[in-house]
Amino acid sequence: MIYRNFVLATLSFIVVILISPEVQAARWHQVESSDVVHFRVKRGTLRIACINQDLVLTRKSSNRGIIYRVLRLRDFIRNGFPRARATLKFERLTERCLDESGAPPIATPTPTPTGTVAPNLTATIEQHGVQFQFANPVPYGTFANGDYWVVGPVTLTAISPDYTGTRHGFEINPSSINLQGFDSRAPSFDATLVPTLPLVVAPGSSVVKAISIDVNEATCRPCLQTAAVLTVLAESPPNGGSDFFRPGYFGSIKELHSTEHLKTELLPTLPQVAGAPSLETIASQYARVQLDHKTNWTGRYLHPSDNMPDYGSSISIRNSDAALRLMLDDSIESKRQAIINYVQHGLDVYYTLIQGGLWPANGGHTLGRLLPMAFAAVILDDQSIKDAVQNSTPQEFCENLTVYYSANAGRALYGQQPGGSGGGAYWTNLVLDTGSRTQRDPYGYIDGGYRPGSSYQYCCISMPYKATALAVELMPSIKSLWPNSHLLDYAKRWVEFGAWTQPDPCAPAEGSCSGGDNPGAACNTANELSTCTGGGTCTLSMDNYGVTFGDDGAGGCILDSNPSDGIGRFPNAHGSSANSGYYGSAFSNTMWDNYYPN
């Protein structure tokens, strides 16, 4: 508010400069705009930095407008001049600075109007192939990540490509995590979410416009080529908005966060490694809005192909790689745009979360959203975002549910869903391959899923979590906020050992061999590889469920009494698939090998 009031005062009043006794030996000179580097304001005190000398001007009101008393900085600094939090840069500001030449003073100058800086005006804004047209020219500018803002209310007369009724949709402050107005081919399309143009858009609004992909195709995944965000503000932000993050695109909360005091000193400065992506690559990956508010697996239909990957496991590894890349020892200046763009994504996750957003566990669809929010929380040193990370629930982020601590196993185990009452859902999936392939072991002895060490645990979960865990481990400020240690413990075990299936007292599911050398031979999940040879497979059956294997009806499992093939459901899988799986990256693997803390 202080710097806002000062800007208004500067533009509205004639500034009178009075020479104080402390500067009688100095000479005034009129400076060019380039001479005034910046000024800072805190608690009514204005500090101007000139090329020649730093000054402190104290402000007071008078019947002639705003009066500034000039003091030399070296005289004022003894009183503990505080570092200001707001920095404003005026390209056209004309101000009077002091010359250090020591020439005799000129008489007190005649009050000089500061003048009014004319805002940039436009009737059209274009970004990423989207064009916004207004009824009249409006003040505009860009945020630190390059997204545009305008001062409203504004009248939007057209947004191109034109909305067709089914394609190229747009929304004002998207607020549903289920319904969407962007493309009718994506699930839960609701045309009533798309306003009619011309439209008066009030301040505190985000206009989110999509361009559909392959508009003549009946099906698509994803269905959007790109998306852009235009923010309508009540007033021009300081410095044209270039020192601020765009407000979150989702919902009605439109808060501004400054880029001026990023806690970049919290970033590690690790020596470079081979194969690291460039900082330009990281910046470009997050330059466009990560449209990611539609919950669960159907959200991938709305992940614009030019902006982001569509599948959660790909999103997760990219988010982890970006965080890890920012921990290398490049200069902060060279990292700055990549940091800003990545933090912008974290802010979008946060503002979606606090207004109802959810990324619940469901295979690989919802991985990776917690890390960028945690990164933003610590780099911005924002307590509200930190609290949201630390207090996040298993329903909000799959990172809090996909792995869990089991007292029976004495360690973190893989398994997303609890498995249903009495373990029925777990056994049905294991035997018949129906339902979720990510069930937990209902008894808490081994990794869950369709088969430990395979299926989603192998394809889509473990390697992305390896990269996430490394990023958390390397930044203590993030680790201190991380809502549980289970993911970190699990990732370390997966890399160093692999799947966990022993000890396990539960009897294996049974069936008979199909094809191969021994068709019709009795088999089970413990001996299927050694029994159904020659290309045969063990076809499981629920015929003996509750008799020789499965739930015992008392909350436990029927015990394995046949040691000939080992005790347990999957004894041969113990330690399998270590440090392997899909959706990892060579860069995160190299970072792990070089920097994982021992």
N, C-alpha and C positions, 0 to 999 in steps of 0.2 A: 504494500500500500504506500510506503514512503516514496519509493522510486516512481510509482504511478502518479502520486500527488505532485512530485517535483516536475515530471514531464508536463503535466497539465498546467502547472504554474509557469513553467518556462514558455509554453506556447501561448499562454493567455495574458501575461503581464509584461510590462516593460521592466527589464532588469537594470537596477541602478548599482553601480560598483563604487564603493567608497574606499579610498585608500586609508589604511590605518596607520598609526604612528610607526608600527613595526616595519613598514615598507617605504618610508620616506626616502631612503637612499637608493631605491630601485627606480627603474624607468619602465613606463607602460609602453607596450607596442600592440598594434592590432595584428592578430595572427590569422593565418589562413586555416581552412577547415582541417587540413592535414596535420596542423600543429597540435590540435586537441586530440589526444589519443583516446582517452576515455575519462569518465568520471564515475565515482561511487558515492552512494548515499546511504547513510545509516543514522537513524535517530535525529534527523534534521540537519546533519552535517554533510556538506558536499566536498568531495576531494576531487580536484581537477588535476590530471597529469598532463603537463605540457612537455614539449621537447626540451625546453630550457630548464624548467624547475617545477617541482611539485608544490602545489598550493593547497591550503585548506580554507574554505569559505564557510562561514557560519551564516545561517539564514534566519531572518526574522521578517515579520510583516510590518508594513507601514501604510500610511494613507497614499503613498505613491506607488505601491505595489510590493514587490519582494526586494529586500535589501540584502546584500551580501557583504560581510566584513572580511577583508582579505588578511590572512595570517600566513607567515612563512611556515612551511611544514616542519622545519627543524625546531621552531619555537613551540609548535603544537604537539609534536611527537612526545615531548617530555610528559605530557598529560595522558599518554597512553592511547593514541588514536587507534580505534578498533578497526580491524580488517572488515571491510564491508562485504556483505553477502551478495548484493546485486550489482552487476556491472552493465552499464549501458554504453553503446558506441554510437556516436552521432556523426554521420558522414558530412552533414551540412552545417553543423553547429559553428557559429562564430562567437568566440569568447575572448576575453582579455587575459593574457598570461604575463608574468613578470620576466624581464630580461635580467640575466645575471651580470650584465656588463658593468653595473655600478654607476651608470650615468646619472646625472642629476634628475630628480623627478620633474615631471610635467605637472601642471596644476591639475586638481581633481577633474577628471574628464566629465564631459557632458553625458548624462544617461543615454545609453544606446539600446535601442530595441533589439531584442534577440531575433526577432522575425519568427515566422511560422514555417515549419517544415511541411511541405505539401506531401500528403501520403501518395504512395503508388496506387493508381486506380486501373481497373480493367473491367471489361464487360464479358471477357471469356478467359477461362482457365483450362489448360489441357495438360494431362498427365497420363502416361502409360496407355495412350490411345483413347482415353476418355476425355470428352470435352463438356465443360459446364458453361452454360450461357445465362447471363443475367439481364434483367430488364434495363438496368442502368449500371454505369461503372461503379465498382465497389472497391474500397481499400483491400489490399491483399498482401500476402507475403508467404514465406515458407518456414516451416519448423526445421529443427536441426537435422531431421532425417530426410528432408526434401519434400514432404507432403505439404499441401497448400492450406492456408486459412484465408478467410474473408471476414470482414466486419459486417454484422447483420443488425436487424433482419435484412435478408436479401430475397429478391424475387427470382427464382429459377424459372427460366422460360423453356429451356431445353437441356437435355443431357444425352449426348450421343456416344455410342450408337443408340438409336431410339429403342426404347422398350417396346417389344412386339406383342405383349400380352402373355408370352410364354418364355421369351429369351431376353437377355440383356437387362435383367431387372435391377432395381435399386431399392434401398430402404433408408429411412431416416432413423438414426439411433437404433440399430437392430437390438431387439431385447428378448427374443425367443430363442431358446437353445434347441427347439424342436422344429418349429415352422420356419419357412424361408420364402422370400419373394424374388429370388435371383434367376431360377431356371426351373421350368416345369418338369424337366426330366429327372431332376434330383428329388429324393423323397421329401414328403411333407410340404409341397409347394402351396403357398397361399397368396393368391393374386391380390387380396385386400391389403397386404402389407406394402404394396407398391403405390405410392401417391400419384395423383393426377397432376400434370403440369398445365399451366404455370402454377407455381407453388411458392408461397411465402415461407421461408425457413427462418426460424427464430434463432437467436444466439443460444449457445449451449447445445448445438446439434452437430452430428456427424452424418454427412451424406455418403453412403457407401454404395458405389456403383460397380456392377460387374459387366464384363464382356463374356458372352457365352462362346463355347468352343463347338466347332462342327455343328452349326445351327440347324442344318437339314437332317442330321442323324437322329434316329429315334431314341437311341440309348447312348450313354456316355458315363465315364468315371475316370477322371473328374469331368464335370460339365462346364467349368469356367476356365477361360483362357487367362484372364487377369482380373484385378479389382483395384479400385483407387478410393481414397478417402479424402473428402473435402470437409474441413471443420469450420463452422460458423461461430465466431466469437463476438462478445459484446463490445470489445475495443481492441485496438491494435496492441499486441504484446510488445514489451521492450525489445529494442534492436531488431525489429521486424520479425520476431519469433525465432531467429536463428540460434538463440541460446536456450531454447526450450524444446522439450519432447512434445510430440503431438498428443493431445488427450486420447484416452482409450476410445476406440471406435464403437465399442459395444455399450449399450445402456445409456443412461441419462447423466451419469457423473462425468464431468469434463474438467478435470484438474490439470493444472500445468506443473510440470517438474522441470527445474532448471538443469542445464548441462554444466553450469559453471563450477560446481563443487563436487564433481564425480570423485569418488574415493579410489582413484586409480592406483594409489600406493598400496592398496590391498591385493593387487594382481601380482602373482609370482613373476619373476623374470628369469625363466629357465633358458638355458642355452638352446639354440636352434637344433632341430632334428631334421633328418632327411625326409622328404615327401610331405612337408607341411604345406597346407593350402596357403595361397597368398592372402594378405589382408584385404586386397581388393576383391578377392572372391568372397570372403566372409561378408564384407560390406554389401556387395551386390546381392548376396543370398537373402539379406534381410532388408533390402532397400524398399521393397513393396510390402504392403500390409499382409500379414500372415492371417488370412481369414479362417478362423479356427474356433468359432463359437457354437456351431451345431454339434450337439453331443453325440458321443458314441460312434459306431462304425459308419453311420450314414453321413457323418461330417466329411468324409473323404470325397464325396461328390462335389462339395463346395470348396475344396482346396484348389485355388487357381493354379494351373500348370506353370504359368510364368512366375508365380510368386513363391511356391513351396512344393515339397513332395506331397503326394496324396495319402500315402500310408503311414501310420503312426511310427512303425519301426524305423522308417527312413527319416521321418521328422526327428525322432529321438537321436539317431546317430549324428545327424547334421547339427542339432542343437548342442550336443556334447563336443563335437569336433570344433565348433565355433568357440565355445568356452575355453577349450584346451589351447586353441590357437592364440587366444588373447593372453595366455599365460607365458608366452615366450618373450624373449628379451628385446623385442623391437622397442623403439622409442614410443612414448605415450602419444606423441603427436602423430606418428605414422599409424598408430592403432585407433586414433580417436573416432574416425567415422565408423569403423567396424564396431567399436564399443557402443557408440550411440545407436546404431541400427539394431544391434542385438538387445540392448537394454529396452529399446522401443518395443520389441517383441515381448519381452518380459513384462512390461507395463500393460500391454494389451491382454496378456494372460491374467494378470492381477485384476484388472477392472472387469474382465469377463467373469472371473471367479466370484468376486464380491457381489456381483449382480445376478448370480444364479448359475454360472457356468460349472460344468462337471466333465471330467475325463475319467470315468470309472473303468475298472479293469475289464478288458474284453480282448483277449488275444493280444495282437500287436497294435491294435487300432489307436490306442490312447496313450501310448508311451511318450515320454520326453517333455511334457509341458511344465513340470515342476522346476527343472533346473534353470531355465532362463528367468523364471520369476524369482528364484532364490538369488541368482546372479544380480538381477536388477535391485533387489532389496539391499544387498550389501554395498554395491557400487554407489547407489543413491543414498545410502545410510538412512533409509526410510523405515521408521519403526512399525508403521501400519503394515507395510508389505512384509517385513520380517515376521510380524505376528501371524500374518496369513500363511506364511511358509511353515512356521513352527507349529501352528495349530491346525494344519490341514488334515483332513480325514481320509480314510480309505475310499469313501464315496466320491471325494473330490478329485483325487489323483491316484492312478493305478499304481504308481510307485509305492504307495502306502498299503497296497493289498496283494500285489503279485507274489511277493515273498513274505514269509512270516516266521517268527521264532517258534519252534516246537520243543517243549520240554522233554518229550519222549525221545527225540533225536538229539537233543542238546545242541541244536544249531538252527540256522535259518534254512528253510526248505522252500522249494518252488511250488506254487499252486495258487491260482487266483480265487476260484470259487470254493466256498466251504464244503461243498460236496453233498448237501442235502441231508435230511434227517435219516440217521441210521446208515449213511454211506451208500444208499441205493443209487443215487445219481452217479457216483464215482464208479461203481461196479457196472452199471449199465453202459457207461461210456467205454470202459476198459474192454468189456466183452463184445458189445454190439457196435461200438463206434458211433453212438448216437448221443445227442446233447453236446454239452461243452467239452472240448478237448483240453481244458485248462483246469480241471477239477483238482482240488487238494486231496492228498491222502487223508481220509477222514479219521485215521488213527494216529497220524502225526509221526510216522517212522521214516518215510521215504519221500523223495520228490514226487509230485503229482503229475497230472497230465495223462494223455493217452498212453504213452510209454515214457518212463524216465529217461532223460538223455536224448530224447527225440521230439518229434511233433513241435508244438509251439515253443517249448523250452529251448530247443535247438534252433529252430528256424528264425524266431522272431524276438526273443526276449533276452537271452543271456548275453550276447555280444553287445547289443545296445546298452544293457545295464553295466557291462564292464566299463564302457566309456563314461557313462554317467557317474559311476562310483569313483573313477579316477579323478574326474573334474571336482567332485566333492572333496575327496581326500587331499587334493593339492591346494585347496583354498580353505584354511581353517575357519575363516569368517562365514563360509557357506556351511561347512560341516557342523558348526555350532548351532545352526538353525535347522539342519536337516531333521525331519520329524521322527525318523527311526534309523537305527543302525543296521537293520536286517538286510537291506539292499546292498550295503557296503560289504557286510560279511558274506553274503551269498556270492557276490561278484568275485571276491577273492577266492572263495572255495571253488567256484566254477573254473576259474583260470588255473588254479594250482592242482585241482583234483578231478573235477568233472561231476557227473551225476552221483547222487547219494541214494543207495538202496539197501544198505546194510548197517547194523543188524535190523532184521525185519522178521517178526514172529508169524506174520500172516500167510496162510496157504495161498498158492497161486491159483488163478482162474484156469479152468480145464476145458478141453475140447478134443478134436481129432484132426489128424493130418489130412490136408487136401492136396492131391497131386504129389509129384516128387517120387522118392524111393519107397515111402511107407504110407500110402494112402489108407486112411482109416485107423492108423495107429493112435493110441491115446497120447495126448500131449498136454502141456500146460505152459504158462508164460515163463516158467523157470527153465524148461528143457526144450523149448520149441526149436531152437537152432540145431541142437544135437539130435533131435528125434525126426523132425520133418526135413530131411536132407534131400538133395537132388532137385532143388527148386520148389519143394513143397512148402506149404504154410500151415500154421496151426489155426484152424477155425474154431474159435471159442464158442461156448454155449452156456446159457443160464440154467441148464437142466439140473445141475447139482448145486446151484446157488443156495446158500443157507444150510447145505448138508455137508459138503466137503470143502467148500470155500465160501468166502463172502462174509456178511455181517452175522454175528452170533446172536443177535436179538437183545443183547444186554449192553450195547454201546461199544463193543469190541469186535475183533475179527475172529473167525475160525482159525485156529492155530495150525501151522504146518508141522506135520508129524513124520514127513518123509525126507530124510536127509540125503537121499541118493542124488538128488539134483540140486542140493543146496537148500538152505532154509530161507524162505521168503518168496515174495512174488517175482522179483527180478534180480536174483543174486548176481547174474552175469553182467548186469548193466552198471554195477558199482564201479565208479571211477571212469566211466565211458564219456566220450565227447569232450574231454577237458580242453578248455581254451579254444573252442571251435563253435561254429554256427554261422548263420547268415546275418546280414545287416550290421556287420561290424565295419571297421575301416582300417586300412593299413596305417594311417596316421595315428589313430588312437592306440593301436597295437604297439607302435613304436614308442609313443609317449609312455605307455604302461611299462614297457621293457626298460626304459631309461629312468623313469621318475616315480614309479609306484613306491610309496614309502614302505620300508621294511619294518 
